[in-house]
């Protein structure tokens, strides 16, 4: 039986068109730094550590990885695993 060709691969980020995806990952702690902003994939609310979260009384400067275990999206109640890393435009 002859060998088969491997399946086609998706284009690399930043390929044709010059702009890659705005999001990466789904709350993976290894990709999240202390200033990383994340966006809810349900309602698109952005958690910005510089602003904190007044709804949950999270003070400014709190990284996403240090949010309390009970924290959910202040607009749609999505859990933390529903947040995607928001890449800043270059």
N, CA, C and O atoms as a GROMACS GRO file, in nm:
protein
  360
    1UNK      N    1   0.085  -0.117   0.000
    1UNK     CA    2   0.000   0.000   0.000
    1UNK      C    3   0.090   0.124   0.000
    1UNK      O    4   0.180   0.134   0.083
    2UNK      N    5   0.066   0.220  -0.093
    2UNK     CA    6   0.152   0.339  -0.100
    2UNK      C    7   0.128   0.429   0.021
    2UNK      O    8   0.018   0.432   0.077
    3UNK      N    9   0.233   0.503   0.061
    3UNK     CA   10   0.217   0.595   0.176
    3UNK      C   11   0.121   0.707   0.141
    3UNK      O   12   0.110   0.748   0.025
    4UNK      N   13   0.051   0.755   0.241
    4UNK     CA   14  -0.042   0.865   0.217
    4UNK      C   15   0.023   0.997   0.257
    4UNK      O   16   0.110   1.001   0.344
    5UNK      N   17  -0.022   1.102   0.193
    5UNK     CA   18   0.029   1.235   0.226
    5UNK      C   19  -0.028   1.278   0.361
    5UNK      O   20  -0.141   1.242   0.394
    6UNK      N   21   0.050   1.354   0.439
    6UNK     CA   22  -0.004   1.404   0.566
    6UNK      C   23  -0.116   1.504   0.541
    6UNK      O   24  -0.118   1.567   0.435
    7UNK      N   25  -0.209   1.519   0.636
    7UNK     CA   26  -0.317   1.615   0.615
    7UNK      C   27  -0.262   1.757   0.607
    7UNK      O   28  -0.158   1.786   0.665
    8UNK      N   29  -0.332   1.845   0.534
    8UNK     CA   30  -0.284   1.983   0.523
    8UNK      C   31  -0.285   2.052   0.659
    8UNK      O   32  -0.371   2.025   0.743
    9UNK      N   33  -0.189   2.140   0.679
    9UNK     CA   34  -0.177   2.213   0.805
    9UNK      C   35  -0.238   2.352   0.788
    9UNK      O   36  -0.229   2.410   0.681
   10UNK      N   37  -0.301   2.406   0.896
   10UNK     CA   38  -0.354   2.542   0.887
   10UNK      C   39  -0.242   2.642   0.872
   10UNK      O   40  -0.129   2.615   0.913
   11UNK      N   41  -0.270   2.759   0.812
   11UNK     CA   42  -0.165   2.859   0.796
   11UNK      C   43  -0.117   2.909   0.932
   11UNK      O   44  -0.192   2.912   1.028
   12UNK      N   45   0.008   2.947   0.937
   12UNK     CA   46   0.066   2.998   1.060
   12UNK      C   47   0.006   3.133   1.093
   12UNK      O   48  -0.035   3.207   1.004
   13UNK      N   49   0.000   3.166   1.223
   13UNK     CA   50  -0.052   3.297   1.265
   13UNK      C   51   0.030   3.407   1.201
   13UNK      O   52   0.152   3.398   1.191
   14UNK      N   53  -0.039   3.510   1.156
   14UNK     CA   54   0.030   3.621   1.092
   14UNK      C   55   0.064   3.594   0.947
   14UNK      O   56   0.145   3.665   0.888
   15UNK      N   57   0.003   3.489   0.888
   15UNK     CA   58   0.030   3.455   0.750
   15UNK      C   59  -0.032   3.555   0.655
   15UNK      O   60  -0.022   3.676   0.676
   16UNK      N   61  -0.097   3.506   0.550
   16UNK     CA   62  -0.157   3.594   0.450
   16UNK      C   63  -0.252   3.691   0.517
   16UNK      O   64  -0.332   3.653   0.603
   17UNK      N   65  -0.244   3.815   0.478
   17UNK     CA   66  -0.328   3.917   0.539
   17UNK      C   67  -0.255   3.995   0.646
   17UNK      O   68  -0.298   4.104   0.683
   18UNK      N   69  -0.145   3.940   0.698
   18UNK     CA   70  -0.061   4.014   0.790
   18UNK      C   71  -0.109   4.023   0.934
   18UNK      O   72  -0.041   4.085   1.015
   19UNK      N   73  -0.221   3.964   0.968
   19UNK     CA   74  -0.262   3.970   1.108
   19UNK      C   75  -0.302   3.833   1.156
   19UNK      O   76  -0.376   3.761   1.088
   20UNK      N   77  -0.253   3.796   1.272
   20UNK     CA   78  -0.284   3.667   1.330
   20UNK      C   79  -0.404   3.676   1.420
   20UNK      O   80  -0.468   3.781   1.427
   21UNK      N   81  -0.436   3.569   1.490
   21UNK     CA   82  -0.552   3.570   1.579
   21UNK      C   83  -0.531   3.661   1.699
   21UNK      O   84  -0.418   3.681   1.743
   22UNK      N   85  -0.641   3.716   1.752
   22UNK     CA   86  -0.633   3.800   1.871
   22UNK      C   87  -0.626   3.717   1.998
   22UNK      O   88  -0.581   3.766   2.101
   23UNK      N   89  -0.671   3.593   1.993
   23UNK     CA   90  -0.681   3.510   2.112
   23UNK      C   91  -0.588   3.391   2.101
   23UNK      O   92  -0.552   3.347   1.992
   24UNK      N   93  -0.549   3.342   2.215
   24UNK     CA   94  -0.465   3.223   2.217
   24UNK      C   95  -0.489   3.151   2.348
   24UNK      O   96  -0.483   3.212   2.455
   25UNK      N   97  -0.515   3.024   2.341
   25UNK     CA   98  -0.533   2.946   2.462
   25UNK      C   99  -0.670   2.969   2.525
   25UNK      O  100  -0.746   3.054   2.480
   26UNK      N  101  -0.698   2.894   2.625
   26UNK     CA  102  -0.824   2.905   2.696
   26UNK      C  103  -0.795   2.903   2.845
   26UNK      O  104  -0.834   2.810   2.915
   27UNK      N  105  -0.725   3.006   2.893
   27UNK     CA  106  -0.697   3.015   3.035
   27UNK      C  107  -0.584   2.928   3.083
   27UNK      O  108  -0.579   2.893   3.201
   28UNK      N  109  -0.492   2.891   2.995
   28UNK     CA  110  -0.379   2.808   3.037
   28UNK      C  111  -0.283   2.892   3.121
   28UNK      O  112  -0.227   2.991   3.073
   29UNK      N  113  -0.264   2.852   3.246
   29UNK     CA  114  -0.182   2.930   3.338
   29UNK      C  115  -0.038   2.949   3.288
   29UNK      O  116   0.025   3.049   3.323
   30UNK      N  117   0.014   2.856   3.208
   30UNK     CA  118   0.151   2.871   3.159
   30UNK      C  119   0.167   2.989   3.066
   30UNK      O  120   0.277   3.042   3.052
   31UNK      N  121   0.058   3.033   3.001
   31UNK     CA  122   0.065   3.144   2.907
   31UNK      C  123   0.024   3.276   2.971
   31UNK      O  124   0.031   3.381   2.907
   32UNK      N  125  -0.017   3.274   3.096
   32UNK     CA  126  -0.073   3.391   3.161
   32UNK      C  127   0.028   3.454   3.256
   32UNK      O  128   0.068   3.394   3.355
   33UNK      N  129   0.069   3.576   3.222
   33UNK     CA  130   0.160   3.651   3.308
   33UNK      C  131   0.082   3.743   3.400
   33UNK      O  132  -0.041   3.746   3.392
   34UNK      N  133   0.149   3.816   3.486
   34UNK     CA  134   0.080   3.903   3.581
   34UNK      C  135   0.001   4.017   3.517
   34UNK      O  136  -0.092   4.069   3.578
   35UNK      N  137   0.037   4.058   3.395
   35UNK     CA  138  -0.034   4.167   3.327
   35UNK      C  139  -0.122   4.118   3.212
   35UNK      O  140  -0.181   4.200   3.141
   36UNK      N  141  -0.131   3.987   3.193
   36UNK     CA  142  -0.207   3.932   3.082
   36UNK      C  143  -0.356   3.960   3.096
   36UNK      O  144  -0.415   3.936   3.202
   37UNK      N  145  -0.415   4.013   2.989
   37UNK     CA  146  -0.559   4.036   2.986
   37UNK      C  147  -0.626   3.915   2.922
   37UNK      O  148  -0.570   3.854   2.830
   38UNK      N  149  -0.744   3.880   2.971
   38UNK     CA  150  -0.818   3.767   2.917
   38UNK      C  151  -0.960   3.809   2.884
   38UNK      O  152  -1.015   3.900   2.945
   39UNK      N  153  -1.018   3.742   2.785
   39UNK     CA  154  -1.151   3.777   2.738
   39UNK      C  155  -1.243   3.656   2.748
   39UNK      O  156  -1.206   3.545   2.710
   40UNK      N  157  -1.362   3.679   2.801
   40UNK     CA  158  -1.463   3.574   2.813
   40UNK      C  159  -1.507   3.530   2.673
   40UNK      O  160  -1.541   3.614   2.590
   41UNK      N  161  -1.505   3.401   2.649
   41UNK     CA  162  -1.546   3.354   2.516
   41UNK      C  163  -1.697   3.343   2.502
   41UNK      O  164  -1.746   3.310   2.395
   42UNK      N  165  -1.771   3.372   2.610
   42UNK     CA  166  -1.916   3.371   2.604
   42UNK      C  167  -1.970   3.510   2.571
   42UNK      O  168  -2.048   3.527   2.478
   43UNK      N  169  -1.926   3.612   2.649
   43UNK     CA  170  -1.983   3.747   2.632
   43UNK      C  171  -1.879   3.853   2.594
   43UNK      O  172  -1.914   3.969   2.577
   44UNK      N  173  -1.753   3.814   2.580
   44UNK     CA  174  -1.644   3.901   2.536
   44UNK      C  175  -1.602   4.005   2.640
   44UNK      O  176  -1.536   4.103   2.605
   45UNK      N  177  -1.639   3.986   2.765
   45UNK     CA  178  -1.592   4.075   2.871
   45UNK      C  179  -1.443   4.054   2.890
   45UNK      O  180  -1.397   3.940   2.893
   46UNK      N  181  -1.368   4.162   2.902
   46UNK     CA  182  -1.222   4.153   2.921
   46UNK      C  183  -1.190   4.170   3.069
   46UNK      O  184  -1.235   4.264   3.134
   47UNK      N  185  -1.110   4.074   3.123
   47UNK     CA  186  -1.055   4.091   3.257
   47UNK      C  187  -0.917   4.153   3.240
   47UNK      O  188  -0.828   4.093   3.180
   48UNK      N  189  -0.899   4.274   3.294
   48UNK     CA  190  -0.772   4.345   3.288
   48UNK      C  191  -0.718   4.354   3.429
   48UNK      O  192  -0.779   4.419   3.514
   49UNK      N  193  -0.603   4.290   3.458
   49UNK     CA  194  -0.548   4.295   3.593
   49UNK      C  195  -0.526   4.438   3.643
   49UNK      O  196  -0.535   4.463   3.763
   50UNK      N  197  -0.497   4.531   3.554
   50UNK     CA  198  -0.474   4.670   3.596
   50UNK      C  199  -0.601   4.732   3.654
   50UNK      O  200  -0.593   4.824   3.736
   51UNK      N  201  -0.717   4.682   3.613
   51UNK     CA  202  -0.844   4.736   3.661
   51UNK      C  203  -0.906   4.652   3.772
   51UNK      O  204  -0.987   4.704   3.849
   52UNK      N  205  -0.871   4.524   3.781
   52UNK     CA  206  -0.936   4.437   3.878
   52UNK      C  207  -1.081   4.411   3.838
   52UNK      O  208  -1.115   4.419   3.720
   53UNK      N  209  -1.166   4.381   3.936
   53UNK     CA  210  -1.307   4.354   3.909
   53UNK      C  211  -1.391   4.409   4.023
   53UNK      O  212  -1.403   4.345   4.127
   54UNK      N  213  -1.450   4.528   4.004
   54UNK     CA  214  -1.531   4.587   4.110
   54UNK      C  215  -1.651   4.501   4.150
   54UNK      O  216  -1.691   4.503   4.267
   55UNK      N  217  -1.708   4.427   4.057
   55UNK     CA  218  -1.824   4.343   4.087
   55UNK      C  219  -1.792   4.240   4.195
   55UNK      O  220  -1.872   4.218   4.287
   56UNK      N  221  -1.675   4.177   4.185
   56UNK     CA  222  -1.632   4.077   4.282
   56UNK      C  223  -1.537   4.134   4.388
   56UNK      O  224  -1.480   4.060   4.467
   57UNK      N  225  -1.521   4.264   4.389
   57UNK     CA  226  -1.434   4.334   4.484
   57UNK      C  227  -1.289   4.283   4.475
   57UNK      O  228  -1.222   4.264   4.576
   58UNK      N  229  -1.245   4.263   4.351
   58UNK     CA  230  -1.106   4.224   4.325
   58UNK      C  231  -1.029   4.353   4.300
   58UNK      O  232  -1.061   4.428   4.208
   59UNK      N  233  -0.926   4.381   4.382
   59UNK     CA  234  -0.854   4.507   4.367
   59UNK      C  235  -0.770   4.513   4.239
   59UNK      O  236  -0.726   4.410   4.188
   60UNK      N  237  -0.748   4.636   4.188
   60UNK     CA  238  -0.657   4.652   4.074
   60UNK      C  239  -0.521   4.592   4.104
   60UNK      O  240  -0.474   4.595   4.218
   61UNK      N  241  -0.458   4.537   4.002
   61UNK     CA  242  -0.327   4.475   4.019
   61UNK      C  243  -0.333   4.326   4.046
   61UNK      O  244  -0.230   4.262   4.065
   62UNK      N  245  -0.455   4.268   4.050
   62UNK     CA  246  -0.469   4.124   4.076
   62UNK      C  247  -0.460   4.045   3.945
   62UNK      O  248  -0.546   4.059   3.859
   63UNK      N  249  -0.355   3.963   3.929
   63UNK     CA  250  -0.344   3.881   3.808
   63UNK      C  251  -0.457   3.780   3.798
   63UNK      O  252  -0.514   3.740   3.900
   64UNK      N  253  -0.491   3.741   3.678
   64UNK     CA  254  -0.597   3.643   3.655
   64UNK      C  255  -0.572   3.515   3.734
   64UNK      O  256  -0.666   3.455   3.786
   65UNK      N  257  -0.447   3.473   3.743
   65UNK     CA  258  -0.413   3.349   3.812
   65UNK      C  259  -0.434   3.358   3.963
   65UNK      O  260  -0.433   3.256   4.031
   66UNK      N  261  -0.452   3.480   4.017
   66UNK     CA  262  -0.473   3.497   4.160
   66UNK      C  263  -0.616   3.535   4.196
   66UNK      O  264  -0.644   3.574   4.309
   67UNK      N  265  -0.708   3.524   4.099
   67UNK     CA  266  -0.849   3.550   4.129
   67UNK      C  267  -0.900   3.444   4.227
   67UNK      O  268  -0.852   3.331   4.225
   68UNK      N  269  -0.996   3.480   4.312
   68UNK     CA  270  -1.049   3.381   4.406
   68UNK      C  271  -1.114   3.263   4.333
   68UNK      O  272  -1.163   3.279   4.221
   69UNK      N  273  -1.115   3.146   4.395
   69UNK     CA  274  -1.170   3.026   4.328
   69UNK      C  275  -1.316   3.041   4.287
   69UNK      O  276  -1.359   2.978   4.190
   70UNK      N  277  -1.393   3.121   4.358
   70UNK     CA  278  -1.535   3.137   4.328
   70UNK      C  279  -1.561   3.242   4.219
   70UNK      O  280  -1.676   3.262   4.180
   71UNK      N  281  -1.455   3.308   4.170
   71UNK     CA  282  -1.472   3.416   4.073
   71UNK      C  283  -1.531   3.363   3.944
   71UNK      O  284  -1.492   3.257   3.894
   72UNK      N  285  -1.627   3.439   3.889
   72UNK     CA  286  -1.684   3.411   3.757
   72UNK      C  287  -1.695   3.543   3.681
   72UNK      O  288  -1.677   3.650   3.740
   73UNK      N  289  -1.723   3.536   3.552
   73UNK     CA  290  -1.741   3.655   3.471
   73UNK      C  291  -1.850   3.743   3.532
   73UNK      O  292  -1.959   3.693   3.562
   74UNK      N  293  -1.823   3.872   3.552
   74UNK     CA  294  -1.923   3.959   3.614
   74UNK      C  295  -2.046   3.984   3.528
   74UNK      O  296  -2.147   4.034   3.578
   75UNK      N  297  -2.041   3.949   3.400
   75UNK     CA  298  -2.155   3.975   3.312
   75UNK      C  299  -2.236   3.852   3.278
   75UNK      O  300  -2.358   3.860   3.263
   76UNK      N  301  -2.170   3.735   3.265
   76UNK     CA  302  -2.244   3.616   3.223
   76UNK      C  303  -2.223   3.496   3.315
   76UNK      O  304  -2.277   3.388   3.289
   77UNK      N  305  -2.144   3.512   3.420
   77UNK     CA  306  -2.116   3.406   3.518
   77UNK      C  307  -2.035   3.289   3.462
   77UNK      O  308  -2.036   3.181   3.520
   78UNK      N  309  -1.967   3.309   3.350
   78UNK     CA  310  -1.880   3.204   3.296
   78UNK      C  311  -1.766   3.178   3.393
   78UNK      O  312  -1.717   3.270   3.458
   79UNK      N  313  -1.724   3.054   3.402
   79UNK     CA  314  -1.614   3.017   3.490
   79UNK      C  315  -1.480   3.057   3.428
   79UNK      O  316  -1.472   3.090   3.310
   80UNK      N  317  -1.376   3.053   3.510
   80UNK     CA  318  -1.244   3.098   3.465
   80UNK      C  319  -1.192   3.023   3.342
   80UNK      O  320  -1.119   3.080   3.262
   81UNK      N  321  -1.230   2.897   3.328
   81UNK     CA  322  -1.180   2.820   3.213
   81UNK      C  323  -1.244   2.863   3.082
   81UNK      O  324  -1.206   2.813   2.976
   82UNK      N  325  -1.339   2.954   3.087
   82UNK     CA  326  -1.403   3.006   2.966
   82UNK      C  327  -1.336   3.134   2.915
   82UNK      O  328  -1.387   3.198   2.823
   83UNK      N  329  -1.223   3.171   2.974
   83UNK     CA  330  -1.151   3.293   2.935
   83UNK      C  331  -1.032   3.259   2.847
   83UNK      O  332  -0.960   3.162   2.871
   84UNK      N  333  -1.011   3.341   2.746
   84UNK     CA  334  -0.902   3.321   2.649
   84UNK      C  335  -0.799   3.433   2.665
   84UNK      O  336  -0.834   3.547   2.695
   85UNK      N  337  -0.674   3.398   2.645
   85UNK     CA  338  -0.568   3.498   2.648
   85UNK      C  339  -0.592   3.598   2.536
   85UNK      O  340  -0.615   3.560   2.421
   86UNK      N  341  -0.588   3.725   2.570
   86UNK     CA  342  -0.610   3.832   2.472
   86UNK      C  343  -0.474   3.889   2.436
   86UNK      O  344  -0.406   3.951   2.518
   87UNK      N  345  -0.436   3.868   2.311
   87UNK     CA  346  -0.306   3.918   2.265
   87UNK      C  347  -0.318   4.064   2.228
   87UNK      O  348  -0.412   4.103   2.158
   88UNK      N  349  -0.226   4.146   2.274
   88UNK     CA  350  -0.227   4.287   2.240
   88UNK      C  351  -0.184   4.303   2.096
   88UNK      O  352  -0.092   4.235   2.050
   89UNK      N  353  -0.249   4.394   2.022
   89UNK     CA  354  -0.208   4.414   1.882
   89UNK      C  355  -0.064   4.466   1.874
   89UNK      O  356  -0.022   4.548   1.956
   90UNK      N  357   0.008   4.416   1.777
   90UNK     CA  358   0.148   4.456   1.762
   90UNK      C  359   0.160   4.589   1.695
   90UNK      O  360   0.271   4.638   1.674
   0.00000   0.00000   0.00000
